[in-house]
Amino acid sequence: MHGPLNVGAFAQSLHEVVNCHEILRTTFVESEGQVMQIIAPSFTLPLTIVDLKDLPAHLQVSEVEKVAHEVMLCPFDLARGPLLRVKLLRLSVTEHVLILNAHHMIYDGWSQGVLFRQLSTLYPAFVSGTPPSSSELPVQYADFAIWQRQWLQGSVLQAQLDYWKQQLKDAPPALNLPTDYERSTVRHYRSKHCTMQLPLLLVDRLRAFCQQEDMKLFIVVFAAFNILHYHLSQQEDILVGTGVSNRNRAEIEKLIGCFVNTLVIRTHVSDTVSCREYLRQVRQVILEAYAHQVLPFEKLIEELQPLPSPSGTPLIQTMLVMHDVPLPQLALSDITARILDSSIETMLYDLMLVVVDLDMVEGLQVILRYQCYLYSEATVMWLLAQWQSILHGIIADPDQAIMDLPMEPLPAQIVCNKYL
């Protein structure tokens, strides 16, 4: 954060957000085999300030990474809390680094936007000494949890379960995805990422194609990702996960909390099916999955009890998530803020493709996160290039067979681990 930060006003803003959202004052305890939420009536979130301004610039960089590493890897105590940690590193009078770390039980990607928007509104009010307008919410996360439990039972629950049981019947336990390095029997979570910007000409052609075909951009990028899986694994039965915000009611759009749900998208690919036919299949499966998105992924796993995939996650090893709006930014009056890349990353899955639709001018930003004990950066960049090539091929001739799409052989350094 660059600018004359008023630390007192920022701390007050954080305090106000915590008082506004019960979930930020919540801990979780086990009682008679059941997990219960305990909501503190009030709570002052500690804002730890680390002064680094006397260090040389090169040492500041390493110290920021060290502190971020400590914050990110320190385990949470669900029963004692807090489940949100905030540290402010002072590099100079006008340079600060803010480290936020929240447990996924109380926070999701949408929550970050809610938090940033509230801070951006509260901070200037506290700086000017003007009392902020009331931030009382009509509902809280606990209200949603109660409503969901009461609604998702009986025939409603059974209809959801019936759909997913049929959709995932006899699903393969894993994809034979090739990797650079042999998979260890010990689970790892450390990840890295590669980023690319799709060429604007390609993005414009994709948008035009989607408009012509009356199809969401998400369908096309998802289909291309699945075809890449088919090329890598040579398996026709492909399962890939995606996330949904699960905020389909206006009352919960302004809530901080973990509402996100994981959907398993299962499609069948073959050499002879045309790209157009496959796009239609993907669209139909995704629309049906969205119509049955309220069943929590954890409940589905509890019912199906599938074998874990090689990555340790049930049913899926890879994910694709698309953001239709740019990732949220923090705007504090005369403070310029940007999100820093961190070398401290963790992930459950082998691969996760994140596509961000920035706008009509900047196009699509693509981030491929990967388990660094499985893949090299060179291979991940190759995967991104192949995915981009598949997109080119689909819109150039949607009636061609999938076997005719432009795809290169696997790089020589990749090994094929057989799991099935």
Sequence and secondary structure as in RCSB ss.txt:
>XXXX:A:sequence
MHGPLNVGAFAQSLHEVVNCHEILRTTFVESEGQVMQIIAPSFTLPLTIVDLKDLPAHLQVSEVEKVAHEVMLCP
FDLARGPLLRVKLLRLSVTEHVLILNAHHMIYDGWSQGVLFRQLSTLYPAFVSGTPPSSSELPVQYADFAIWQRQ
WLQGSVLQAQLDYWKQQLKDAPPALNLPTDYERSTVRHYRSKHCTMQLPLLLVDRLRAFCQQEDMKLFIVVFAAF
NILHYHLSQQEDILVGTGVSNRNRAEIEKLIGCFVNTLVIRTHVSDTVSCREYLRQVRQVILEAYAHQVLPFEKL
IEELQPLPSPSGTPLIQTMLVMHDVPLPQLALSDITARILDSSIETMLYDLMLVVVDLDMVEGLQVILRYQCYLY
SEATVMWLLAQWQSILHGIIADPDQAIMDLPMEPLPAQIVCNKYL
>XXXX:A:secstr
 BS   HHHHHHHHHHHHHH GGGGEEEEEETTEEEEEE S     EEEEE TTS HHHHHHHHHHHHHHHHHS 
  TTT  SEEEEEEEEETTEEEEEEEE TTS  HHHHHHHHHHHHHHHHHHHHT        SS HHHHHHHHHH
HSSHHHHHHHHHHHHHHTTT  S     BSS   SS   BEEEEEEE  HHHHHHHHHHHHHHT  HHHHHHHHH
HHHHHHHH  SEEEEEEEE    SGGGTT  S   EEEEEEEE  SSSBHHHHHHHHHHHHHHHHHTTTS HHHH
HHHH   B TTSSBS SEEEEEESS      BTTBB      S  B SSSEEEEEEEEETTTEEEEEEEEETTT 
 HHHHHHHHHHHHHHHHHHHH TTSBGGGS      TT B     
